[in-house]
Amino acid sequence: MKAAQLIEQIPHIPTFKKFGRVTRVVGLMIESQGPDSSIGDVCKIHVETVNHGHQIILAEVVGFKDEIVVLMPFTSLREISIGCLVEGTGAPLEVKVGPELIGKVLDSMGNPIDGTLLPKGLMTVPTEQDPPNPLTRPPINERLEVGVKAIDGMLTVGNGQRVGIFAGSGVGKSTLLGMIARNTQADLNVIALIGERGREVREFIERDLGAEGLSRSIVVAATSDQPALMRIKGAFTATAIAEYFRNRGLNVMLMMDSVTRVAMAQREIGLATGEPPAQKGYTPSVFAILPKLLERTGTNEKGSITAFYTVLVDGDDMNEPIADTVRGILDGHIVLDRNLANKGQYPAINVLKSVSRLMNHVAEPTHKKAAERLRELYYTYDKSEDLINIGAYKRGTSKEIDEAIHYEPLITAYLKQGYLDKVTLEQSVNELITLSNGGAK
């Protein structure tokens, strides 16, 4: 850093530190008398232990009760006791970002999980930032290749679009994300694994993402055993990293698995701070935090963030509160169907229940016409499937149903794809057009 820059920072350096004392620990929360802080500020709790000596535990200000500061720690409460010194930093959580992080796996604080030190020369950015001004967002008019036929062909995604992947547990969300990360044409992947089992993090990196995908990705992992605040910060840290690269003119692919666990973590914090439960136990702050997080992605005047957010739906109920809220915020949704997965169709994308709200703006007219025709045929077959299976339908009764019966196995074959198969956008579209014209490639 140059001398002139250091001189400019002198007026902003605090001349004294603010301290408080821990007065109470209740459940997930720590109460302290002081220091003077604002919501979202990070505080340092100084802990003295016999075994580990002096330790500093980071916590965030999440609320106030009269003149008591309510804190939630980023780690365990185990070593904290009454009287511990609480030091206010006067600033929210910040992480270090730069191109040197590509290929690394980080925690929610932006530190490498493998214990190595951060590279030098990184830039510090806050994890919580405002979404781009709506009037500075360029319109999305360019297709983005994701390398999955069912998406590129039937649910074409625009560069800067935000899409939700809705599914129950074990239907293939992580596998689909891995396919997209390996095959996409985006300049960089930022992948947030929020609330995952510890076993699944390494499996996703090695099996689903692979060495090829990791070499052009930054992974942020916050496993299910970590405190609720760490799971929330994992989502915000990943988004801040994606924003850093977007502001440098890159087209970034952000994938978050899953936004439902972010909502669950916020519910834990809300209930612990005394918020009343609202819809199905979710507190009002959950429905306030989701648009703040999801609206940060998309386009700005410098670059773009194309985002895929997985939504874990309880009991395959697509109308539960979190799924319904997220679907209303995003620019499209992809539904993974358990019945299709049980039939052996992977990826198990139900194209009839899925929609890309920007496909009409980014796809060519011949492409849109072919996709609409195959969707109509698929819908006709789906509507008549029960009659066909029990033998109640006789061929020749309906020309539309006869045509749908002919096309159904061809459409299903088109939608299937091995998770290691790479198909370009051009190949997907050409095969779709050929199929809609009566042939199969």
Secondary structure as GFF3:
##gff-version 3
##sequence-region A 1 441
A	DSSP	alpha_helix	3	9	.	.	.	ID=ss1
A	DSSP	three_ten_helix	10	12	.	.	.	ID=ss2
A	DSSP	beta_strand	18	26	.	.	.	ID=ss3
A	DSSP	beta_strand	29	33	.	.	.	ID=ss4
A	DSSP	beta_strand	42	49	.	.	.	ID=ss5
A	DSSP	beta_strand	53	65	.	.	.	ID=ss6
A	DSSP	beta_strand	68	73	.	.	.	ID=ss7
A	DSSP	beta_strand	85	88	.	.	.	ID=ss8
A	DSSP	beta_strand	94	97	.	.	.	ID=ss9
A	DSSP	three_ten_helix	99	101	.	.	.	ID=ss10
A	DSSP	beta_strand	105	106	.	.	.	ID=ss11
A	DSSP	beta_strand	123	126	.	.	.	ID=ss12
A	DSSP	three_ten_helix	134	136	.	.	.	ID=ss13
A	DSSP	alpha_helix	149	154	.	.	.	ID=ss14
A	DSSP	beta_strand	162	167	.	.	.	ID=ss15
A	DSSP	alpha_helix	173	183	.	.	.	ID=ss16
A	DSSP	beta_strand	188	196	.	.	.	ID=ss17
A	DSSP	alpha_helix	198	203	.	.	.	ID=ss18
A	DSSP	pi_helix	204	209	.	.	.	ID=ss19
A	DSSP	alpha_helix	210	214	.	.	.	ID=ss20
A	DSSP	beta_strand	217	223	.	.	.	ID=ss21
A	DSSP	alpha_helix	228	246	.	.	.	ID=ss22
A	DSSP	beta_strand	251	257	.	.	.	ID=ss23
A	DSSP	alpha_helix	259	272	.	.	.	ID=ss24
A	DSSP	three_ten_helix	279	281	.	.	.	ID=ss25
A	DSSP	alpha_helix	284	294	.	.	.	ID=ss26
A	DSSP	beta_strand	298	299	.	.	.	ID=ss27
A	DSSP	beta_strand	304	312	.	.	.	ID=ss28
A	DSSP	three_ten_helix	314	316	.	.	.	ID=ss29
A	DSSP	alpha_helix	321	329	.	.	.	ID=ss30
A	DSSP	beta_strand	332	335	.	.	.	ID=ss31
A	DSSP	alpha_helix	338	342	.	.	.	ID=ss32
A	DSSP	beta_strand	355	356	.	.	.	ID=ss33
A	DSSP	alpha_helix	359	362	.	.	.	ID=ss34
A	DSSP	alpha_helix	365	389	.	.	.	ID=ss35
A	DSSP	alpha_helix	399	415	.	.	.	ID=ss36
A	DSSP	alpha_helix	425	436	.	.	.	ID=ss37
###
